[in-house]
Amino acid sequence: MRAMSSDSRISMGLAAILAAAATAAGAAVPPPQIDGVVVEDVTQSYVFDQIGFDVERGPYIHENAYKGTVRSMVIKAPDNTFDFYFHFDPSSGVLGDFGARWQVSTSYTVAYHVTDQELLWAPAAPSSPAPGSSFIDASSADAMWRQGETEGGALSEGWLGLDTDAKAYAANATYQVGDSMVRLIGDYRGTSPVFTTFGPAIPEPETYALMLAGLGLLALGRRVRQRQ
């Protein structure tokens, strides 16, 4: 399933948009209440198997054990940078991890994180709980949902928001969701296909041209004032 909206002229705040969506969908997890303009909104469905081993049954495969959707959103913040939000909504099988890869390095902070139960979001590095975890010149966002530092735990529904300093974005990123568990009686794992999503990008040549034109006008205006 794919639904996209792209219009920089949208004047409604993100809070009102997401509140209406949450009411319509009956979401259990509250959406983020932030200011900004939604410039991209894509929902993708996933289905994948659980592969495991049990000491009594031996190897096994639960086909289509994991089903659900991931909603990817791009927000244009008041400071003209772009932020990236993800809404995880499994309908079958909980999720244990999430990983996104960007083509362009950027600095970002985990600005928003909420789950349907008290689960920690443990970044790959540096190891500190969200929100407020900052990443400098990072080209990936890796997360694991856990009940504690060494305990198991998994996500049934949740939001993750990344506040970046990106001045441009493009469909140049990928992400995966998955699950895994190691137990005395056996273990299991499952990984979704790789999905394309939006991420930080280098400004396009047209943007650079506009920037250079603006600098040229400033220089011209300065010379005119000096002559006067």
C-alpha positions, 0 to 999 in steps of 0.5 A, a space after each residue: 500500500 502506498 499513499 503519498 502527498 507532496 505539497 509545500 504549500 500545506 499550512 496545517 500543522 503536523 499536530 492537527 494532521 496526525 491527530 486526525 489520522 490517529 482518531 480515524 485509525 484508532 491508534 493506541 500510541 499518540 502521534 508526535 505533537 510538533 510544528 512543521 509541514 508534511 511534504 512526504 507521507 508514504 505507508 508501506 506494507 511488509 510481510 515476512 517469515 519467522 525462521 527458528 529452531 526449537 529443541 523439541 521440534 527442530 528447525 521450523 518456519 512460520 510463514 508470514 508470521 510478521 505483517 504490518 505497515 511502516 509509515 514514513 514522513 518527511 517534515 519541513 521544520 520551521 528552521 527550513 531543515 527536514 526531519 524524518 518520522 516513522 510510525 511502526 504498526 504491526 498487525 501480526 508479530 512484534 518487531 525487535 529492530 529497525 535500521 535505516 541507511 542514508 546515502 548522505 551523512 548528516 547530523 541528527 537527534 532522536 527528537 521523538 520516541 514513544 511505544 505502546 509499552 515501556 520499552 527502551 530504544 537502544 541506539 547502536 552508537 552512542 549507547 544512550 536512551 532516546 530521545 535526545 541521542 545525538 549523532 554527528 555525521 551519521 549515515 545510518 539509524 539503527 535501533 533495537 527495542 528492549 525492556 532493559 539493557 540485557 532483557 528481551 522486548 519488542 515493539 507492538 506499535 510506536 513512533 520514531 522521529 529524527 530531527 536532522 540538519 538536512 537542507 534537502 531530501 530525496 528517495 535515496 534511503 532504505 530501511 528494514 524491520 526485523 525481530 530476533 530472540 535467543 533462548 535456552 530452548 531455541 531461537 528465531 529471527 525474521 527480517 523484512 525486505 529492504 524498502 526505499 524511503 526518504 533521507 537527507 540529500 545533497 541540494 540539487 544543482 538548481 538549488 546551488 544555482 539559486 544560492 549562487 544567484 542570491 550571493 551574486 545579487 548581494 555582492 552587486 547590491 554591496 558594490 552599488 551602495 559603495 559607489 553611491 
